[in-house]
Each structure stands twice: as C-alpha cells, then as structure tokens.
C-alpha cells in the first residue's frame, strides 16, 4: 500500500507543476460558472422550486459542478489517453509484467490527480461563486466530510468507467471513439448540463440509476442536504456498488488483456 500512496502523491505533484494551465482552468471554470449561473437564474425565475431546488440551491449546484468538473473528470481526461497510447504502442506489455497491479497503479495516480484538481481548480471557482451569488452552504459541519466521502466514491466510479474505456483499446483499432462516447455520456448523465432531477419520466429514472450520476448529482445532493440519515447511507451504497461492479469489470478485462499479451508474446 505504501507504493500506491507514493504513486498518488506523485500524481498530485505531477499536475501541480502545471501552474499556468491550472490558472487558465480556474479562469475557464469561473467564466462558465457565471454563464450557467445566470442561465439557471432565468430558468428558476420562471419555474421556482424546479427539481426540488430553490434558486440558491440551484446556483450552488452550478458551482459544485464547476468545482468537480476536473476532479471527477466529468468530461473525461486524466490517465486514459496515456494508457490507450501505451496499449497502442505495445508498451503496456512492460506494465503488465511489472510486480505491481496495473489497475491499482492507475487508480492511485488518478486519485492524486483528482485531489490536486479539487484543491487547485475546485476551491477558487466555488469561492468566487460564493462572493457573487447567495449559495446554500451546509448548516452542519458533518455535511462536509459526508460530501467529501461522496466525492471520493464518485472519483473512484469515474476512474472505473475510464479504465474500462482505456482497456477496450486492446480490442479496438483506436480508443479515441470510445473515449469520446464516454465523455459525452459523462457530460449528459452526470447532471453537468442540468440536474438529473429535471429529467422527465423514465429518462430521469434511468439517468439517476446509471453510474455517471455518482460523479456529480449524488455528491451535490449530499452537499445540499438532500441525502440524510438512511438516505445518505443508500447514496453511499449506490456509489460503492457501482464502483465495485465497474472495477470488477475492469479487472476481468485486465485479466483477458494479460492473457492476450502472454499468448502473443509467447
């Protein structure tokens, strides 16, 4: 475990070196936050309490989305492009023969990346949004650790999805198409564009049941106090369940890929 802790720390430091990119990212997140905030204000002026949120809660949802955009990789990004390239070139064969677990290695690195983006690109836009708008911050201190735990589970689910996408490159000629499809699905079904509570009928039920809702919708509702008591436990079980299922699927693909490399190498 100490090895993976070092990998996570290195992942944090790796992204911390890109200071100009981080500043540009903060600026971009803030600009889009203001655009979406004023769009939400117009929408909620016409439909108060839409989706069970008041205007303050809706605005908070907007800025939470900007804070978690990179941490939870709502639009993709992170390790998968690098892993797909290593699969394409065959360099992944070296990784598979190393005395470390490939999935855990990339998970540790991605957790380090997510931690940096939460601090480096998440806190500043949220702070600026709070200065400009009346946001609904938790009234209980216990909500903050509950929210962070939900964010952590969401990041693990996000990693598991992107790991599956990357591993599919073993059987596809190019992983770019799969990454693009996963990015679009994450953008829509995480609730980044609109809260999933606004989706009508069967579409809303399906969207809330898919793993992408763990990335933003669930953590945002925890932050806004929509999940408390047994409801909070159910939210954690939902996220953890998807994480285990998807990580297990990734493990199966990794095993199949390893066998394929061994056969071809032999």
Residue pairs with C-beta under 8 A, 6 or more apart in sequence:
3 100
4 104
4 105
4 107
4 108
5 108
7 105
7 108
7 109
7 112
8 108
8 109
8 111
8 112
8 115
9 112
10 109
10 112
11 108
11 109
11 110
11 111
11 112
11 113
11 116
12 112
12 113
12 115
12 116
13 112
14 112
14 113
15 22
15 112
15 113
15 116
15 117
15 120
16 22
16 116
16 120
22 120
22 121
25 70
25 120
25 121
26 120
26 121
26 124
26 125
29 66
29 67
29 69
29 70
29 121
29 125
30 66
30 124
30 125
30 128
30 129
32 66
33 62
33 63
33 66
33 125
33 128
33 129
34 129
34 132
36 62
36 65
36 66
37 59
37 62
37 63
37 129
37 132
37 133
40 55
40 58
40 59
40 61
40 62
41 55
41 59
43 50
43 58
44 50
44 53
44 54
44 55
44 58
45 55
48 54
48 55
50 58
50 198
51 58
51 195
51 197
51 198
52 197
52 226
53 61
53 195
53 197
53 224
54 136
56 133
56 134
56 135
56 136
57 136
57 224
58 195
59 129
59 133
59 134
59 135
59 136
60 135
60 136
60 137
60 220
60 223
60 224
61 195
61 220
61 224
62 129
63 125
63 126
63 129
63 130
63 133
63 135
64 126
64 216
64 219
64 220
64 223
65 74
65 191
65 192
65 216
65 220
66 122
66 125
66 126
66 129
67 118
67 121
67 122
67 123
67 125
67 126
68 74
68 118
68 122
68 151
68 154
68 215
68 216
68 219
69 75
69 121
69 192
70 77
70 117
70 121
70 122
71 114
71 115
71 117
71 118
71 121
71 122
71 151
71 155
72 114
72 151
72 154
72 155
72 158
72 190
72 215
72 216
72 219
73 114
73 155
73 158
73 159
73 162
73 186
73 215
74 158
74 186
74 187
74 190
74 192
74 215
74 216
75 183
75 186
75 187
75 192
76 162
76 179
76 182
76 183
76 186
78 110
78 113
78 159
78 162
79 106
79 109
79 110
79 113
79 159
79 162
79 166
80 162
80 163
80 165
80 166
80 175
80 179
81 179
83 92
83 106
83 163
83 166
83 167
83 169
84 166
84 169
84 175
84 176
84 179
86 92
86 95
87 166
87 167
87 169
87 170
87 175
88 169
88 174
88 175
92 102
92 257
92 261
93 261
93 265
95 102
95 105
96 102
96 257
96 258
96 261
102 254
103 163
103 247
103 250
103 251
103 254
106 159
106 163
107 156
107 159
107 163
110 155
110 159
110 162
111 155
111 156
111 159
114 155
114 158
118 151
129 135
130 137
136 224
138 144
138 147
138 223
138 225
139 225
143 222
143 223
143 225
146 222
146 232
147 219
147 222
147 223
149 236
150 218
150 219
150 222
150 235
150 236
150 239
151 219
153 214
153 236
153 239
153 240
153 243
154 214
154 215
154 216
154 218
154 219
154 239
156 239
156 243
156 247
157 211
157 214
157 215
157 239
157 242
157 243
157 246
158 186
158 214
158 215
160 211
160 242
160 243
160 246
160 247
160 249
160 250
161 182
161 186
161 211
161 212
161 246
162 179
162 182
163 246
163 247
163 250
164 246
164 249
164 250
164 253
165 175
165 178
165 179
165 182
166 175
166 179
167 250
167 253
167 254
167 257
168 175
168 178
168 253
169 175
169 178
170 253
170 256
170 257
170 260
172 178
185 212
186 192
186 212
186 215
187 193
188 212
189 196
189 207
189 210
189 212
189 213
190 212
190 213
190 215
190 216
190 217
191 207
191 213
191 216
191 217
191 220
192 216
195 217
195 220
196 204
196 207
196 208
196 213
196 217
197 204
197 208
197 217
198 204
199 207
199 208
207 213
208 217
211 242
211 246
214 238
214 239
214 242
214 243
218 227
218 235
218 238
218 239
221 227
221 235
222 232
222 235
227 234
227 235
